[in-house]
Amino acid sequence: MTARSVLSSVIFMSFAVAEAAAAADAPTVKISKRDCQRLVRHVAAADVAYRGGETIRGRTFQPADVGGSFRMELPDVFEFDITRDLNAYLGKPEADAAAAQAAANAAAKAQSAASSAETAAASAETLSQQSEALVAIEDATAAVAALTAERDRALAEVTTNPESGSNQREYTAAQTALTTAQAALTSAETAYAAGTYTSATTSANSAISTVSGAGVEVSATSSTSTSAATSARTAADAADATVSSAEKASETANAASGAETVSAEAAVITADEAVQGTQTIYDAAVAAYKADPTNATKKAAVESASTALTTGETALSAAASAAASGDASTAITQAAAAVSAATGVGYAEDADVTALRTAASTLSTSATTASTAATESATANTSTEAAYKDAAKIPSMNLNLGRVRFNLKTGALYFNGKPMNDVQSLEITEKCQALLKRGR
C-alpha cells in the first residue's frame, strides 16, 4: 500500500467516524435472509485486485519508482484526534479582527502624529533661528550706532587738536573697528534677507564683539526680546530632541508643546518691537510738547502716545505671561493688540517683524495640528488596548470528539477504543453467508 493510498484512507475514515460511532452503539437486531441479500456486498476474489510489480499472468516486473526515489517510511499505526473549533461560536474571530483593525488605526494615527510633530518641530527650529537673528541684528545695529558716535567724538578731537598723536590713534582705531563692524552687520542683514538665519546671527554677534573690543559698552536693545529669543531656542531644541526619539503619542504632544512655546515667544518679540516703537514715538511727542507747551495738538499727541504705550505694555505683559505657559494663541492675540495700539500713533512695523509675526501664527497652527494628532493617536492606542483585552477574554476552545486509531497492517480502525471498520462488516458478512447457504 502506497503512502498516498494510506493517507487517503485515513482521511476518508475520519469523515466516517461520527456516523460509524453511532452505528457501533446501536442495539442488537436479528437479521433475516432477505436482510442479508440486501446487506452483503460482493467481495472480489483475491486474484482480482491489482498487485504492484506483478502482471495479470503473475509475472513480476521492476516497479517504476526504482533507483533512489523518495520513499516515506510509515508507522504501523496512525492515531489522531477529531476536534471541532468552537471559537467561531464564541465570537473570537470577530474580536480578533476588531483588535487587528484597531491596531491598524492606531498605527496610522501614530504615523500622522509623528509627521505633524516633525513639521511643527522643523518650523519651530526655523522660527527660533529667525527670532534670534532678528534680535541679534537689532543689538548689532545699536552697537554699530554707539561705535559710530565714538568714532565721531574721536574725529572731533582730532579736528580740534590735529597734532595730538593719541587723538589720531584713537580715531584710527575707532574707524577701523567701525568699518569691520559695519561689514559684519551688512553681512548679517544680507543673510537674514536670504533666510540663512544662523549665519545672520553669527555675523551680527561678530559685529557686536568688534564694537565691544573697541572699548564701547554694548548692551541688549531689549531684555524682553533677548529673553524671548533664548526661551524660543530652548523650546525649539527640546522639540527637536523629542521628535528624534518620538515613539509614543505623549512624545508627539511634547514636540507640539515645544513648538507652541516657540510660536508664543516669537509673538512676544513682535509685541516688544511695537512697544519700543511706541516708546520712541512717545519720547518724540514729549520732546516736541516741551519745546512748545502751549501747542494743544502736541499735547494731544503726547496723550495719545501715552495711551498707546500703556496699552502696548499691558498687551506685552499678557503676551509674555501666555508664552510662559505655552499659550501661543493668546500670545499672538496680545502681540496683535500691541501692534494695533502702536500703529494708531504712527508706528510702522518693520517688514521683518511682520514676517516674524506671520511665521509665529503659522507655527501655532502647525503645533495645534500636531497636538490634535497626538490626542487622536493616544485615543487610538486606548481603543487598541481595549479591543485586544476584549479578544483576550474569549478563550481558544476546541471540542475533542474522540481519538481515531488505524492499524496499517491489519486494517483495523478504532474510534475511542471501539472497532469501526470492515472487521465488523466482515463478521456480519460471514454470518449472512452461512445463513444464505442454509437456505434460511
C-alpha distance (Angstrom), angle and dihedral (degrees) to the residues before:
residue distance angle dihedral
M1 . . .
T2 3.79 . .
A3 3.82 125.1 .
R4 3.78 90.7 -111.9
S5 3.79 94.5 53.5
V6 3.79 91.3 46.2
L7 3.79 93.6 51.0
S8 3.82 90.5 45.5
S9 3.78 89.5 52.6
V10 3.79 91.6 49.0
I11 3.79 92.7 50.1
F12 3.79 92.3 47.3
M13 3.76 92.4 48.9
S14 3.81 92.8 49.7
F15 3.81 89.2 60.5
A16 3.79 91.1 49.4
V17 3.78 95.7 48.7
A18 3.79 99.3 90.1
E19 3.78 93.9 50.0
A20 3.79 92.0 43.2
A21 3.79 90.7 49.7
A22 3.77 90.3 57.4
A23 3.80 90.3 49.9
A24 3.80 92.5 50.3
D25 3.79 91.5 57.2
A26 3.83 94.0 47.4
P27 3.85 118.6 118.0
T28 3.87 121.0 -97.9
V29 3.81 115.5 -92.2
K30 3.82 135.1 -174.0
I31 3.81 115.7 -110.9
S32 3.79 121.2 -147.1
K33 3.81 128.6 -155.3
R34 3.77 90.2 -102.4
D35 3.79 90.1 52.4
C36 3.78 90.5 52.0
Q37 3.78 92.2 51.8
R38 3.77 88.3 57.0
L39 3.81 97.1 40.0
V40 3.80 105.4 41.3
R41 3.80 110.5 87.9
H42 3.76 124.1 -155.2
V43 3.79 113.5 -91.5
A44 3.77 112.7 -156.2
A45 3.78 119.9 -131.9
A46 3.80 116.6 -96.4
D47 3.82 92.7 -111.5
V48 3.82 93.1 56.9
A49 3.83 100.0 64.5
Y50 3.79 116.6 88.0
R51 3.78 116.4 -99.6
G52 3.77 118.7 -162.9
G53 3.82 117.2 -120.3
E54 3.82 94.1 19.6
T55 3.84 132.3 95.0
I56 3.79 124.6 -135.4
R57 3.82 88.2 -97.2
G58 3.77 92.7 53.8
R59 3.78 98.7 -103.6
T60 3.82 115.6 140.6
F61 3.79 125.1 -129.6
Q62 3.83 137.6 179.7
P63 3.84 112.7 -85.6
A64 3.81 118.8 -116.8
D65 3.81 94.4 -117.2
V66 3.79 94.6 62.7
G67 3.79 122.0 137.1
G68 3.78 116.6 48.0
S69 3.80 99.6 -36.3
F70 3.78 117.9 156.0
R71 3.77 114.9 -85.1
M72 3.76 122.9 -175.1
E73 3.77 117.3 -144.7
L74 3.77 108.6 -136.0
P75 3.79 126.0 -157.7
D76 3.77 119.9 -118.0
V77 3.78 91.9 -120.7
F78 3.82 130.0 40.5
E79 3.79 119.2 -158.5
F80 3.78 129.4 -179.0
D81 3.78 141.0 152.4
I82 3.77 126.0 -116.4
T83 3.81 108.8 -139.7
R84 3.77 139.0 171.8
D85 3.84 121.8 -144.5
L86 3.83 107.8 -131.0
N87 3.79 96.4 -175.1
A88 3.77 92.1 95.2
Y89 3.80 89.7 60.2
L90 3.82 92.4 49.3
G91 3.82 96.3 52.0
K92 3.81 95.8 -113.6
P93 3.83 96.7 134.2
E94 3.79 89.8 55.0
A95 3.82 91.6 46.0
D96 3.81 91.5 49.5
A97 3.80 90.3 48.6
A98 3.81 90.8 50.2
A99 3.80 90.8 50.5
A100 3.79 91.8 49.1
Q101 3.80 91.2 49.3
A102 3.80 91.0 48.5
A103 3.79 89.4 51.4
A104 3.79 90.8 50.7
N105 3.80 90.8 49.6
A106 3.80 91.1 48.9
A107 3.79 91.1 50.5
A108 3.81 90.9 51.4
K109 3.80 91.7 48.4
A110 3.79 91.3 47.8
Q111 3.80 90.7 51.6
S112 3.80 90.9 49.3
A113 3.79 91.2 48.5
A114 3.79 92.7 48.8
S115 3.80 91.1 49.3
S116 3.81 91.9 49.6
A117 3.79 90.8 47.5
E118 3.79 91.5 51.4
T119 3.79 90.9 50.6
A120 3.79 92.3 48.7
A121 3.80 93.1 45.8
A122 3.80 92.3 49.8
S123 3.80 91.1 49.5
A124 3.80 90.1 46.3
E125 3.79 90.7 53.8
T126 3.80 91.7 50.6
L127 3.81 93.6 46.6
S128 3.79 90.9 47.3
Q129 3.80 90.6 52.9
Q130 3.81 90.0 46.3
S131 3.81 91.4 51.0
E132 3.79 92.8 48.4
A133 3.78 92.0 48.5
L134 3.81 93.4 48.7
V135 3.81 92.8 51.5
A136 3.81 92.2 43.3
I137 3.81 92.3 51.7
E138 3.78 91.4 49.3
D139 3.80 90.6 50.9
A140 3.80 90.3 46.5
T141 3.80 90.6 49.6
A142 3.80 90.4 52.9
A143 3.82 90.4 46.5
V144 3.79 92.8 51.0
A145 3.80 89.4 48.7
A146 3.81 89.7 53.2
L147 3.81 91.3 48.8
T148 3.80 90.1 48.2
A149 3.79 89.1 55.5
E150 3.80 89.9 49.6
R151 3.81 90.9 49.6
D152 3.82 90.4 50.1
R153 3.79 90.6 50.4
A154 3.82 91.0 51.0
L155 3.80 89.8 47.6
A156 3.77 91.0 52.1
E157 3.80 90.4 53.1
V158 3.79 91.6 49.1
T159 3.78 89.5 49.8
T160 3.79 90.6 49.8
N161 3.80 94.1 45.2
P162 3.82 108.8 18.6
E163 3.78 93.5 169.7
S164 3.81 93.8 61.1
G165 3.79 108.9 106.5
S166 3.79 93.6 -163.5
N167 3.80 91.8 53.6
Q168 3.77 90.4 50.1
R169 3.81 92.9 49.6
E170 3.81 91.6 47.7
Y171 3.76 91.1 51.3
T172 3.81 93.4 46.6
A173 3.80 91.8 50.1
A174 3.82 92.0 48.5
Q175 3.80 92.0 47.5
T176 3.82 92.5 48.8
A177 3.80 92.0 48.5
L178 3.79 91.1 46.2
T179 3.79 92.3 52.1
T180 3.82 90.6 51.3
A181 3.80 93.6 45.3
Q182 3.81 92.8 47.6
A183 3.80 90.6 51.3
A184 3.81 90.8 50.9
L185 3.82 91.3 47.8
T186 3.80 91.3 49.7
S187 3.80 89.5 50.0
A188 3.81 89.8 50.5
E189 3.80 92.5 51.2
T190 3.80 91.4 47.9
A191 3.79 91.9 50.0
Y192 3.80 91.5 47.3
A193 3.79 91.5 52.5
A194 3.80 88.9 51.0
G195 3.80 91.2 51.8
T196 3.81 94.8 -114.7
Y197 3.76 92.5 129.2
T198 3.79 98.2 168.4
S199 3.80 90.8 57.2
A200 3.81 89.5 45.9
T201 3.80 91.0 54.6
T202 3.79 91.8 47.6
S203 3.80 92.7 51.1
A204 3.81 92.6 45.0
N205 3.79 91.4 51.1
S206 3.80 88.8 48.8
A207 3.81 89.6 55.9
I208 3.80 90.7 49.5
S209 3.80 90.9 48.8
T210 3.80 91.0 51.0
V211 3.79 91.7 51.8
S212 3.77 91.7 47.3
G213 3.79 90.0 48.9
A214 3.80 89.7 55.0
G215 3.79 89.0 62.6
V216 3.80 97.0 -103.0
E217 3.79 115.5 135.0
V218 3.79 111.7 -117.4
S219 3.81 126.1 -163.9
A220 3.79 134.5 170.0
T221 3.77 115.5 -85.7
S222 3.81 89.1 -133.5
S223 3.76 128.2 5.6
T224 3.80 88.7 -157.2
S225 3.80 93.6 58.7
T226 3.79 92.2 42.0
S227 3.79 91.2 51.5
A228 3.81 91.7 46.7
A229 3.81 91.7 50.7
T230 3.80 90.6 50.3
S231 3.80 91.8 49.4
A232 3.78 90.3 48.2
R233 3.80 90.5 52.8
T234 3.81 91.8 50.4
A235 3.81 92.2 48.7
A236 3.81 92.6 47.0
D237 3.80 91.5 51.5
A238 3.79 90.2 49.7
A239 3.82 91.4 49.8
D240 3.81 91.0 50.1
A241 3.79 92.1 49.4
T242 3.79 92.0 48.2
V243 3.80 94.1 49.7
S244 3.80 90.9 48.5
S245 3.80 90.7 60.2
A246 3.82 99.1 28.4
E247 3.81 112.0 143.0
K248 3.79 101.2 138.6
A249 3.78 136.0 52.5
S250 3.81 89.8 -115.1
E251 3.81 90.4 60.9
T252 3.79 90.6 50.4
A253 3.80 88.3 51.7
N254 3.80 89.6 51.9
A255 3.79 90.8 52.5
A256 3.80 89.9 50.2
S257 3.80 90.1 49.9
G258 3.79 90.6 52.3
A259 3.78 90.6 51.2
E260 3.82 90.0 50.2
T261 3.80 89.9 54.3
V262 3.80 92.5 50.4
S263 3.80 89.6 50.1
A264 3.80 91.8 49.1
E265 3.82 94.0 48.1
A266 3.81 90.9 49.8
A267 3.80 88.2 53.0
V268 3.82 89.0 52.1
I269 3.80 89.8 55.4
T270 3.81 91.3 53.4
A271 3.81 90.6 47.9
D272 3.79 89.8 50.3
E273 3.80 89.9 50.9
A274 3.79 89.5 54.0
V275 3.81 92.1 48.9
Q276 3.81 91.4 49.0
G277 3.79 89.2 50.0
T278 3.79 90.8 49.5
Q279 3.79 90.2 48.1
T280 3.80 89.9 54.6
I281 3.79 90.9 49.7
Y282 3.79 91.0 48.1
D283 3.81 93.2 49.6
A284 3.80 90.1 50.3
A285 3.81 91.7 48.5
V286 3.80 91.6 50.2
A287 3.80 91.7 49.3
A288 3.81 91.0 49.8
Y289 3.79 92.3 48.4
K290 3.79 92.6 48.5
A291 3.77 88.6 53.7
D292 3.81 90.6 51.2
P293 3.84 108.3 21.6
T294 3.80 94.4 169.8
N295 3.82 92.7 58.6
A296 3.81 107.0 106.6
T297 3.82 92.7 -166.0
K298 3.79 91.9 56.1
K299 3.79 90.2 46.5
A300 3.80 90.2 52.5
A301 3.82 89.4 49.4
V302 3.80 89.8 55.4
E303 3.79 91.3 50.1
S304 3.81 92.7 48.0
A305 3.80 92.4 47.7
S306 3.79 90.3 47.5
T307 3.82 91.7 52.4
A308 3.80 91.3 46.7
L309 3.79 90.8 48.7
T310 3.79 92.4 51.1
T311 3.80 91.2 48.0
G312 3.79 91.4 47.5
E313 3.79 93.8 48.6
T314 3.80 91.0 49.8
A315 3.80 90.7 49.9
L316 3.80 90.9 46.7
S317 3.79 91.2 52.1
A318 3.80 91.1 49.2
A319 3.81 90.9 48.1
A320 3.80 91.2 51.0
S321 3.81 91.2 50.0
A322 3.79 91.0 49.4
A323 3.79 91.1 49.0
A324 3.79 90.9 52.1
S325 3.80 88.8 59.9
G326 3.80 94.1 41.0
D327 3.81 94.2 -110.1
A328 3.79 100.5 147.2
S329 3.79 95.5 170.0
T330 3.81 93.3 59.0
A331 3.79 92.7 41.8
I332 3.80 91.5 52.8
T333 3.82 91.3 47.4
Q334 3.80 92.1 50.6
A335 3.80 91.6 46.4
A336 3.78 89.1 54.0
A337 3.82 88.8 51.3
A338 3.81 91.2 52.4
V339 3.80 91.3 49.4
S340 3.80 91.6 47.4
A341 3.82 91.9 52.3
A342 3.80 91.4 48.2
T343 3.79 93.3 46.5
G344 3.80 89.1 54.7
V345 3.82 91.0 65.5
G346 3.78 97.4 42.6
Y347 3.80 105.3 -78.0
A348 3.80 113.6 150.0
E349 3.79 111.5 -159.3
D350 3.79 112.6 -133.9
A351 3.80 114.4 -114.0
D352 3.81 90.9 -121.0
V353 3.80 90.8 53.5
T354 3.80 91.3 48.3
A355 3.80 89.4 51.0
L356 3.79 89.4 50.6
R357 3.80 91.8 52.3
T358 3.80 91.0 48.4
A359 3.80 90.9 49.6
A360 3.80 89.7 50.4
S361 3.79 90.6 54.0
T362 3.82 91.9 48.0
L363 3.78 91.7 49.4
S364 3.80 90.8 49.6
T365 3.80 88.9 56.9
S366 3.80 91.4 49.4
A367 3.79 91.0 48.1
T368 3.80 91.0 50.8
T369 3.80 89.9 50.7
A370 3.80 90.6 51.0
S371 3.79 91.2 47.5
T372 3.81 91.3 51.1
A373 3.80 90.7 47.9
A374 3.81 89.7 50.8
T375 3.80 90.8 52.2
E376 3.80 91.8 48.8
S377 3.79 90.2 48.1
A378 3.80 91.4 51.3
T379 3.83 90.3 49.1
A380 3.80 90.8 49.3
N381 3.80 90.3 50.8
T382 3.79 90.3 52.0
S383 3.81 90.6 50.1
T384 3.79 90.5 49.7
E385 3.79 92.4 52.1
A386 3.80 90.6 48.9
A387 3.82 92.2 48.9
Y388 3.79 93.0 50.7
K389 3.78 91.5 47.1
D390 3.81 89.7 52.3
A391 3.79 90.5 49.7
A392 3.80 91.1 47.8
K393 3.81 90.9 55.4
I394 3.81 89.4 65.8
P395 3.82 107.1 77.0
S396 3.78 121.9 -142.6
M397 3.81 104.1 -108.5
N398 3.80 130.8 -174.1
L399 3.81 123.0 -178.1
N400 3.82 111.1 -139.6
L401 3.82 107.2 -145.6
G402 3.77 95.4 -177.4
R403 3.79 148.0 -66.0
V404 3.80 125.0 -81.4
R405 3.82 121.5 -151.0
F406 3.81 120.6 -171.9
N407 3.82 123.2 -175.8
L408 3.78 109.0 -148.8
K409 3.79 94.3 -161.0
T410 3.79 100.3 46.2
G411 3.78 98.6 27.5
A412 3.77 90.7 -130.0
L413 3.80 115.4 152.9
Y414 3.80 122.7 -163.0
F415 3.79 132.1 -174.4
N416 3.78 115.1 -162.6
G417 3.79 87.9 -18.0
K418 3.81 95.7 -51.2
P419 3.84 121.2 115.2
M420 3.80 110.5 -112.7
N421 3.84 108.5 169.9
D422 3.79 143.7 69.9
V423 3.79 92.5 -54.7
Q424 3.80 86.6 81.5
S425 3.80 92.3 39.3
L426 3.79 90.2 51.8
E427 3.78 90.6 53.2
I428 3.79 91.1 52.6
T429 3.80 90.5 46.1
E430 3.77 93.1 52.8
K431 3.77 91.9 50.1
C432 3.79 92.5 47.4
Q433 3.82 91.5 48.7
A434 3.76 90.0 52.8
L435 3.78 89.9 48.1
L436 3.81 92.4 50.6
K437 3.81 93.1 48.5
R438 3.78 90.0 55.4
G439 3.78 87.9 53.0
R440 3.75 93.7 -123.3
